[in-house]
Each structure stands twice: as structure tokens, then as C-alpha cells.
Amino acid sequence: MSSHRAQRVAGEVADILAELLRRGVRDPRVTPITITSVRVSPDLSIARVNYVPLGGTGDAEELGEGLASASGYLRRELGRKLRLRITPELRWHLDANLEKAIGMTRLLDQLADERAEREGIDDAPEDEAGDETWGEGPDPS
């Protein structure tokens, strides 16, 4: 089976799951999530769905349990819309890479702020009089 087909099916799975989750799953443990990626096995039997809680809040363990509980419903609806011979089994994985990337960005921002403080750099440009300029053009008179 071609990897191109698996990629295409993965894209469709992501779109359909996003729509199904947007319409709402009745399980109160399933809070809004963002699907970060979907990888489908070459034989299309397994779909690995990476997700993060929307806004990064909520109990990740409880959310994972809710998604696992809703997998039967989601897989059934996925099968109706995909029309494949075999509907992929959904395996949910909390995407830790996004959290790492956000943490790294915060760390870099913090380091940049500390460096600016050490070097006495101010973010706002100043004109010769020492007044801050905010992009004002030349005096029209």
C-alpha cells in the first residue's frame, strides 16, 4: 500500500474527527482538543491521533480516558464517512512535543528579556531628544 494513500487517509481522518469532536461528544471528560497530527499505518488499520487540550488546560489523564471511551462512537462515525473496507482503530496520544515547543519559546523569550535588561536595551526607539517615537511622520507644516 502506498504511503501517499496512508497520508491522504490520515488527513481525512483528522478532518472528520475534528468535525465529530466539534459537534460534541457527550462524555463530560472530553473537553475541546486540537488534533495536532494523525498517522495511519500502511495497511490503514490503525490511526495514531496526537492531540492537545485546547488552551493547554484540563486534566490530560481524564481527557485521555474520555477519548478512549468515545472511540467506539468516533470510529463508527468515521467508518460511515470514510467508506473504507477497514475503519482504522483510533489510538489517542497526548502530544508532548507541542508543550515542549511552547516551553522552549517561553524560555527563549525570558532569556531575551534578561539579556535586554543586562545590556540596558529598551524595546522602544528613541529620537535625538530622548523622546520615544511611535512612527510619527514628518511635521506637515
C-alpha positions, -999 to +999 in steps of 0.1 A: +000+000+000+014+034-009+024+059+018+007+086-002-027+068+003-020+065+041-012+102+042-044+111+024-065+089+046-047+104+077-058+139+065-093+127+060-094+111+095-081+143+111-108+164+093-136+140+102-125+136+138-122+174+142-158+178+130-171+150+152-154+164+182-166+199+174-202+187+173-196+173+207-191+140+224-215+136+253-187+124+277-180+154+301-144+143+304-139+152+267-131+189+267-122+207+235-090+195+219-068+203+190-057+174+168-020+181+161-014+151+138-027+118+126-006+090+113-022+059+097-004+026+095+004+014+059-024-011+060-048+016+072-058-005+103-045+019+130-047+056+133-025+073+158-041+106+168-020+131+186-039+158+204-035+186+230-062+201+252-074+234+237-058+262+256-035+237+273-058+233+303-076+204+318-067+171+332-049+152+304-054+118+320-091+123+324-093+136+288-075+106+275-099+083+293-128+102+279-114+099+243-108+062+248-144+058+260-157+077+230-135+058+205-163+033+196-187+061+186-160+081+168-147+050+149-183+041+139-189+076+125-155+077+109-163+044+091-196+058+078-179+089+063-146+073+051-162+043+033-131+021+036-132-017+039-115-014+073-120+016+096-088+024+114-086+017+152-081+050+170-052+053+193-051+086+212-018+101+223-012+134+242+012+154+221+041+163+244+060+180+215+038+210+214+042+215+252+080+213+247+079+238+219+058+262+239+081+258+269+112+264+247+096+296+233+089+309+268+124+301+278+139+320+248+116+350+255+127+350+291+164+349+281+159+377+256+143+398+283+171+391+307+197+400+281+179+432+273+178+442+310+215+434+314+225+454+284+201+483+292+183+479+259+149+494+257+125+480+231+111+514+220+133+535+197+142+570+208+149+602+188+177+626+195+158+645+221+154+613+241+116+612+235+101+580+223+089+580+187+059+559+177+062+560+139+051+596+135+059+611+101+074+645+094+056+676+105+033+686+077+038+724+083 
